Amino acid sequence: MNFTRLKPYHFLLLILCLGVSYACNSQQKNQSDQGEGTEVREPTEDELREIGRVVAIEDGAYPMYSITIDFSRAQMQRSMGFNIEESELDAQGLMALKGKEVEIYYTSELEHTMVDMVVDCESILGESAPDQLEDGTKELFGILSGAESLSGDLPTEITITASDGGSVSLKEFVFDEMVQANGKEVTVYYITSGVDMITLLRELKD
């Protein structure tokens, strides 16, 4: 094209068209890049996939959150754990999902939770020790290990090993009294329950 023969308004129209074309191409590229970044992978063998609606979000000890999902097809609600540091979401983006339809991947495993721990006939929980144990509480006497130091933001895995080789591992926040009991004989009382942890969370859009 011979630009010298273009009239001024033709030249301006050409510049405008080139600008619009560049903007459209840039927008398409950005959308493509964003799509690649949010592409949902297939669930692993350990993950379950469900569709539900977020009805409640509660923050716990950072970075953990508890998210309640309503599964309308199963006519049930379930609270699930969520580690925000293992997600692309930030706190604001997570809270914005309340009331929204979402797709989730999650794992469901049995987990042991300590009810009480007794050393030399005294509970390390002090006044917080339960007055009585609920039905289904299990008991194990053995050596406590894994409680060498105080926990940080996340719970620590501790283990009680019996003399016959049997053991139980629990994820707990280690405090001073537990550190002092590390390496000693203890009696741990615990319950076993199913724990669901969200591994992928995204909003469903039309």
TORLUMMI-684745 format. One record per residue (C-alpha): z, x, y; residue number from 1; residue in three letters. Coordinates in Angstrom, 3 decimals. Layout:
N
<<Z, X, Y>, NUM, "ala">
...
end
This chain:
206
<<0.000, 0.000, 0.000>, 1, "met">
<<-0.915, 1.265, 3.466>, 2, "asn">
<<2.286, 0.781, 5.513>, 3, "phe">
<<0.507, 1.797, 8.735>, 4, "thr">
<<-1.568, -1.414, 8.657>, 5, "arg">
<<1.444, -3.734, 8.293>, 6, "leu">
<<2.392, -5.829, 11.271>, 7, "lys">
<<6.005, -5.538, 12.435>, 8, "pro">
<<7.113, -8.862, 10.968>, 9, "tyr">
<<5.377, -7.981, 7.664>, 10, "his">
<<7.242, -4.686, 7.636>, 11, "phe">
<<10.580, -6.419, 8.271>, 12, "leu">
<<9.823, -8.931, 5.502>, 13, "leu">
<<9.080, -6.090, 3.103>, 14, "leu">
<<12.369, -4.348, 3.947>, 15, "ile">
<<14.246, -7.630, 3.451>, 16, "leu">
<<12.659, -8.209, 0.034>, 17, "cys">
<<13.466, -4.673, -1.069>, 18, "leu">
<<17.083, -5.163, 0.037>, 19, "gly">
<<17.448, -8.428, -1.879>, 20, "val">
<<15.905, -6.872, -4.979>, 21, "ser">
<<18.315, -3.923, -4.811>, 22, "tyr">
<<21.313, -6.228, -4.373>, 23, "ala">
<<20.287, -8.376, -7.349>, 24, "cys">
<<19.779, -5.353, -9.572>, 25, "asn">
<<23.155, -3.945, -8.540>, 26, "ser">
<<24.885, -7.267, -9.241>, 27, "gln">
<<23.243, -7.524, -12.660>, 28, "gln">
<<24.320, -3.973, -13.460>, 29, "lys">
<<27.904, -4.664, -12.400>, 30, "asn">
<<27.993, -7.824, -14.480>, 31, "gln">
<<26.607, -5.912, -17.419>, 32, "ser">
<<29.204, -3.166, -16.998>, 33, "asp">
<<31.984, -5.726, -16.758>, 34, "gln">
<<30.704, -7.503, -19.823>, 35, "gly">
<<30.746, -4.277, -21.813>, 36, "glu">
<<34.308, -3.561, -20.701>, 37, "gly">
<<35.572, -6.985, -21.783>, 38, "thr">
<<33.550, -7.324, -24.960>, 39, "glu">
<<35.789, -8.779, -27.649>, 40, "val">
<<35.910, -6.825, -30.874>, 41, "arg">
<<36.234, -8.348, -34.317>, 42, "glu">
<<39.776, -8.785, -35.682>, 43, "pro">
<<41.026, -6.065, -38.001>, 44, "thr">
<<42.258, -6.823, -41.521>, 45, "glu">
<<45.823, -7.052, -40.192>, 46, "asp">
<<45.010, -9.428, -37.324>, 47, "glu">
<<44.768, -13.205, -37.155>, 48, "leu">
<<42.592, -15.015, -34.589>, 49, "arg">
<<43.545, -18.304, -32.935>, 50, "glu">
<<42.703, -20.479, -29.932>, 51, "ile">
<<45.546, -22.020, -27.929>, 52, "gly">
<<46.977, -22.777, -24.508>, 53, "arg">
<<49.577, -20.640, -22.731>, 54, "val">
<<52.556, -22.832, -21.871>, 55, "val">
<<55.178, -20.232, -20.926>, 56, "ala">
<<55.415, -16.523, -20.082>, 57, "ile">
<<58.751, -14.723, -19.939>, 58, "glu">
<<59.239, -11.064, -19.111>, 59, "asp">
<<61.720, -9.078, -21.157>, 60, "gly">
<<62.498, -5.375, -21.188>, 61, "ala">
<<59.336, -3.826, -19.713>, 62, "tyr">
<<56.641, -3.600, -21.001>, 63, "pro">
<<57.422, -6.473, -23.364>, 64, "met">
<<56.743, -10.156, -22.623>, 65, "tyr">
<<57.309, -13.329, -24.614>, 66, "ser">
<<54.359, -15.722, -24.495>, 67, "ile">
<<54.558, -19.263, -25.841>, 68, "thr">
<<51.262, -20.599, -27.147>, 69, "ile">
<<50.497, -24.237, -27.901>, 70, "asp">
<<48.189, -24.582, -30.884>, 71, "phe">
<<46.881, -28.118, -30.513>, 72, "ser">
<<44.969, -28.080, -33.790>, 73, "arg">
<<48.120, -27.216, -35.736>, 74, "ala">
<<50.299, -29.381, -33.455>, 75, "gln">
<<52.813, -26.598, -32.950>, 76, "met">
<<54.035, -24.041, -30.438>, 77, "gln">
<<54.886, -20.452, -31.201>, 78, "arg">
<<56.443, -17.661, -29.137>, 79, "ser">
<<54.807, -14.265, -29.527>, 80, "met">
<<55.564, -10.774, -28.305>, 81, "gly">
<<53.135, -8.994, -25.998>, 82, "phe">
<<53.113, -5.355, -24.885>, 83, "asn">
<<51.332, -5.373, -21.530>, 84, "ile">
<<50.823, -1.589, -21.571>, 85, "glu">
<<48.575, -1.991, -24.605>, 86, "glu">
<<46.377, -4.479, -22.730>, 87, "ser">
<<43.861, -4.368, -19.877>, 88, "glu">
<<45.902, -7.067, -18.118>, 89, "leu">
<<48.405, -6.356, -15.364>, 90, "asp">
<<51.445, -8.544, -14.628>, 91, "ala">
<<49.541, -10.690, -12.106>, 92, "gln">
<<46.615, -11.195, -14.464>, 93, "gly">
<<48.948, -12.115, -17.292>, 94, "leu">
<<50.857, -14.676, -15.235>, 95, "met">
<<47.546, -16.220, -14.135>, 96, "ala">
<<46.913, -17.233, -17.759>, 97, "leu">
<<49.719, -19.795, -17.733>, 98, "lys">
<<48.243, -23.203, -18.481>, 99, "gly">
<<44.909, -21.683, -19.538>, 100, "lys">
<<43.079, -21.892, -22.842>, 101, "glu">
<<43.051, -18.457, -24.453>, 102, "val">
<<41.776, -16.603, -27.454>, 103, "glu">
<<44.346, -14.384, -29.131>, 104, "ile">
<<44.445, -11.821, -31.894>, 105, "tyr">
<<47.881, -11.194, -33.329>, 106, "tyr">
<<49.776, -9.658, -36.214>, 107, "thr">
<<52.508, -11.487, -38.121>, 108, "ser">
<<55.096, -9.410, -39.956>, 109, "glu">
<<58.606, -9.728, -41.339>, 110, "leu">
<<61.128, -7.915, -39.155>, 111, "glu">
<<64.842, -7.220, -39.556>, 112, "his">
<<67.174, -7.904, -36.632>, 113, "thr">
<<70.746, -6.643, -36.469>, 114, "met">
<<73.484, -9.241, -36.138>, 115, "val">
<<76.423, -6.816, -36.305>, 116, "asp">
<<77.303, -3.280, -37.325>, 117, "met">
<<80.761, -2.328, -38.532>, 118, "val">
<<82.225, 1.197, -38.597>, 119, "val">
<<85.710, 1.809, -40.025>, 120, "asp">
<<86.330, -1.968, -40.138>, 121, "cys">
<<85.471, -2.413, -36.440>, 122, "glu">
<<82.330, -3.878, -34.918>, 123, "ser">
<<80.467, -1.563, -32.571>, 124, "ile">
<<79.522, -4.683, -30.570>, 125, "leu">
<<83.114, -5.182, -29.443>, 126, "gly">
<<83.662, -8.574, -27.847>, 127, "glu">
<<79.970, -9.414, -28.365>, 128, "ser">
<<80.392, -9.405, -32.144>, 129, "ala">
<<79.683, -12.806, -33.735>, 130, "pro">
<<82.681, -14.872, -34.817>, 131, "asp">
<<80.900, -15.814, -38.016>, 132, "gln">
<<77.645, -14.967, -39.727>, 133, "leu">
<<74.912, -17.570, -40.044>, 134, "glu">
<<73.398, -18.553, -43.363>, 135, "asp">
<<70.811, -16.106, -44.603>, 136, "gly">
<<72.469, -13.033, -43.070>, 137, "thr">
<<72.072, -9.965, -45.286>, 138, "lys">
<<74.458, -7.031, -45.633>, 139, "glu">
<<73.972, -3.351, -46.468>, 140, "leu">
<<76.477, -0.491, -46.633>, 141, "phe">
<<75.134, 3.022, -46.112>, 142, "gly">
<<74.506, 5.955, -43.793>, 143, "ile">
<<73.090, 5.251, -40.336>, 144, "leu">
<<70.230, 7.475, -39.166>, 145, "ser">
<<67.724, 7.437, -36.311>, 146, "gly">
<<70.293, 6.683, -33.599>, 147, "ala">
<<70.538, 10.230, -32.256>, 148, "glu">
<<70.006, 9.248, -28.611>, 149, "ser">
<<69.908, 6.249, -26.310>, 150, "leu">
<<66.772, 4.115, -26.272>, 151, "ser">
<<64.375, 4.064, -23.337>, 152, "gly">
<<62.228, 1.084, -22.395>, 153, "asp">
<<61.423, 0.245, -26.010>, 154, "leu">
<<63.725, -0.223, -29.014>, 155, "pro">
<<64.338, 2.606, -31.465>, 156, "thr">
<<63.839, 2.389, -35.209>, 157, "glu">
<<67.117, 3.019, -37.015>, 158, "ile">
<<67.711, 3.116, -40.773>, 159, "thr">
<<70.707, 2.429, -42.979>, 160, "ile">
<<70.402, 4.101, -46.386>, 161, "thr">
<<72.639, 3.064, -49.302>, 162, "ala">
<<73.904, 5.439, -51.998>, 163, "ser">
<<71.503, 3.944, -54.552>, 164, "asp">
<<68.533, 4.808, -52.338>, 165, "gly">
<<67.988, 1.315, -50.969>, 166, "gly">
<<67.482, 1.118, -47.226>, 167, "ser">
<<66.683, -1.162, -44.327>, 168, "val">
<<65.014, -0.212, -41.041>, 169, "ser">
<<65.554, -2.126, -37.812>, 170, "leu">
<<64.172, -1.810, -34.296>, 171, "lys">
<<67.136, -1.942, -31.919>, 172, "glu">
<<68.131, -0.691, -28.500>, 173, "phe">
<<70.481, 2.199, -29.236>, 174, "val">
<<73.637, 2.302, -27.100>, 175, "phe">
<<76.582, 4.746, -26.912>, 176, "asp">
<<78.625, 3.251, -29.749>, 177, "glu">
<<75.602, 3.349, -32.039>, 178, "met">
<<74.936, 6.989, -31.188>, 179, "val">
<<78.545, 7.799, -32.084>, 180, "gln">
<<78.088, 6.045, -35.439>, 181, "ala">
<<74.901, 7.949, -36.300>, 182, "asn">
<<75.305, 9.895, -39.534>, 183, "gly">
<<78.363, 7.877, -40.571>, 184, "lys">
<<78.908, 5.149, -43.135>, 185, "glu">
<<78.330, 1.728, -41.624>, 186, "val">
<<77.939, -1.833, -42.763>, 187, "thr">
<<75.003, -3.560, -41.114>, 188, "val">
<<74.530, -7.320, -41.061>, 189, "tyr">
<<71.006, -8.466, -40.337>, 190, "tyr">
<<68.569, -11.343, -40.601>, 191, "ile">
<<64.920, -11.229, -41.612>, 192, "thr">
<<62.343, -13.346, -39.787>, 193, "ser">
<<58.658, -13.445, -39.035>, 194, "gly">
<<57.594, -11.738, -35.792>, 195, "val">
<<54.213, -12.348, -34.136>, 196, "asp">
<<52.783, -9.690, -31.812>, 197, "met">
<<49.691, -10.337, -29.673>, 198, "ile">
<<47.169, -7.512, -29.862>, 199, "thr">
<<44.370, -9.091, -27.776>, 200, "leu">
<<44.599, -11.855, -25.177>, 201, "leu">
<<41.785, -13.278, -23.071>, 202, "arg">
<<41.015, -16.479, -21.206>, 203, "glu">
<<38.423, -18.813, -22.670>, 204, "leu">
<<35.819, -19.752, -20.083>, 205, "lys">
<<33.139, -22.436, -20.205>, 206, "asp">
end
